[in-house]
Amino acid sequence: MSYPYPLRVALWQKLRSKSRGFSRQHYYNCVMRAASEAAALGHNRMTVIEFGVAAGAGLLELERICSHIEKTSPVRFDIAGFDTGMGLPPPTDYRDAPWKWQEGWYDMDVNGLRSRLARAQLVLGPVAETVPQFLAGGSPSPIGAIMFDLDYFSSTADAFRIFSLSRPADRLPRIHCYFDDLGNIEDVGVPRAIAEFNEANEAMKIRQRTYANDLRDPYALAWKIYEFHDFRHPDYMRPVRQKIA
């Protein structure tokens, strides 16, 4: 009853999800839009990342979504999932909203998940350590979409090093982002991590996407979908849209 669009749209989304083999339209929205930009910029491969894998449902969805998009897109995907492998770490301070989350929640059956993954790379350890390690040799292809589900301020802020430490060749000029845990005041949690990143970076910003409102795409205006922009990226000003007749 709380669905923000007509119920016929909800029914259509359910039927379409069943036919396509995945249900996370918000993940699809980010990956599909990123793939469209990647193709327009001349890339035939793109990296998709999930921060906060837990039991693995989201990472498995990303595999299915990427396989579905590859049926019609010229872009092929590299997929990586970052997680401690042991659930949430201890909170660092009040900014992690420890009244909402507890150490050890969302743990992972590492061997069980690896046996189910078809193509995604599982990157285990604290993101403060694994992100620089992942980028040390360069991303396997330009990063175009990231799903953030790390719960904490501290972990999310550490994951944002994927933006500040990566070279322009490692990412698209804009990265489509989904944030799962925005249900806090702006002084704690993920909202604070986003605010502090924006304050610290003049030429890179993470902003909520607010320019689309289309009932055919109910997640286009979803409050959890953002875009990372690198204004100094060498491809930032290259056109990615066809002329509208």
ABEGO torsion letter per residue (X at the ends): XABABBAAAAAAAAAAAAAAGBABAAAAAAAAAAAAAAAAAGBABBBBBBBGAEAGAAAAAAAAAAAAAAAABABBBBBBBBBAGAEBBBBABAAAGAAABBBGBGBBBAAAAAAABAABBBBBEBAAAAAAAAAAAEBABBBABBBBBAGBAAAAAAAAAAAAABBAAABBABBBBBBABABBBAABEAAAAAAAAAAABAABBBBBBAABBBAABAAAABAABBBBBBAABAAAABBABBBBX
